[in-house]
Amino acid sequence: MRLQQLLGTELPLIQAPMAGVQGAALAIAVCKAGGLGSLPCAMLSVEAMRKELSAIRAATDRPYNVNFFTHTPPAPDAKRETAWRAALAPYYREYGIDPHKIPAGPGRAPFTAEAAEVLAEFKPAVVSFHFGLPSAPLLEPLRAWGAKILSSATTVEEAIWLEAHGVDAVIAQGAEAGGHRGIFLSDDLSTQPGTFALLPQVARAVKVPVIAAGGIADAKGAAAAMALGAAGIQVGTAYLLCAEATTSAVHRAALKSQAARHTALTNVFTGRPARGIVNRVIRELGPLCPAAPEFPLATSAIAPLRAKAEAEGSGDFSPLWSGQNATGCREVPAAEITRAIAQGLSR
Ligand SMILES: Cc1cc2nc3c(=O)[nH]c(=O)nc-3n(C[C@H](O)[C@H](O)[C@H](O)COP(=O)(O)O)c2cc1C
């Protein structure tokens, strides 16, 4: 089956869900342009999720995707939190931040029964996951209304695992991709191939459609992915400068500068490896810092530094998520990015 039939879209193109830099507006724009717009929910409360979903439903009757992380929240580890705050102590002094006043707490929530209940009010056509899949009972209600289930694979093994657990399509996320690695069967980053090494191997290993993600920034990249066996593509970074995205000013400035040529996989912002533009905190503490608490607990201690630095116009402590190929980023409406990239997709 062609991906368009599975997703109910005109184009085999998914706008990658990007928590923290977009809400309903970007999803709506891409849906209207014929792609599959996505709403990331990892950083939304249940009330915020309902508000964003209502906005999408009011704006379009086209299919859309709702995306969740599926991690198991870790038990807080006081020793690690202390070590992490000690690593950040010089920065707290520099910015005049009282570390005793920083609340500990999670920064990103996984998919829950409560989130599934909100989804049931909207019955989205597609639900995608990152870091594997939630438990079978949590997926049951989604299947009951016919939602297509997608998830990211970063290795051939993960793709085979996802197919065996019933996904309708696999997103092959190459190492070039911006944001969090979807890695879930291992924590060994040396297992992570680039898109054009991963994609043909995954396409050979599974029968479900394979969606290529990571480094696709223009029509030629899209055509190359299709030539290597992709049924469609998922594009994130190229949308980050669109007016419909909520990308911060410091993030936009970094994407437009030569700094965007140097990205790294870092755990300093959340505790889990994610690709972002190298900035001061990555350079000085990372890119991979053993003191960083488990995902998502690293977030809270760094949040006040980020706020203070951003208020001064600096992205030194911000997660400047970006893939390795930011050349597709343009300050144009998301529909224009969608149409331009879609020229490389044979239909
Ligand atoms: C700013 C940003 C945030 C992201 N957040 C999410 C997310 O919330 N959920 C998810 O499944 N993937 C997320 N990703 C990863 C994308 O799904 C996708 O793998 C990636 O954008 C593809 O590579 P590209 O950025 O080179 O296009 C994010 C990527 C970026 C750039």
The ligand as an ORCA input file, in Angstrom:
! r2SCAN-3c Opt
* xyz 0 1
  C      13.616     20.756     17.044
  C      13.324     19.275     16.932
  C      12.472     18.681     17.867
  C      12.128     17.328     17.733
  N      11.211     16.781     18.604
  C      10.705     15.550     18.355
  C       9.566     15.070     19.072
  O       9.002     15.759     19.934
  N       9.105     13.837     18.755
  C       9.664     13.060     17.779
  O       9.184     11.964     17.533
  N      10.738     13.502     17.088
  C      11.249     14.724     17.338
  N      12.313     15.189     16.570
  C      12.958     14.299     15.581
  C      12.154     14.247     14.284
  O      11.041     13.387     14.430
  C      12.959     13.703     13.068
  O      13.541     12.476     13.380
  C      14.032     14.662     12.586
  O      13.590     15.989     12.616
  C      14.430     14.308     11.149
  O      15.663     14.872     10.806
  P      15.861     16.375     10.232
  O      15.667     17.257     11.458
  O      17.226     16.362      9.713
  O      14.778     16.623      9.210
  C      12.691     16.542     16.694
  C      13.571     17.149     15.777
  C      13.880     18.498     15.875
  C      14.778     19.125     14.849
*
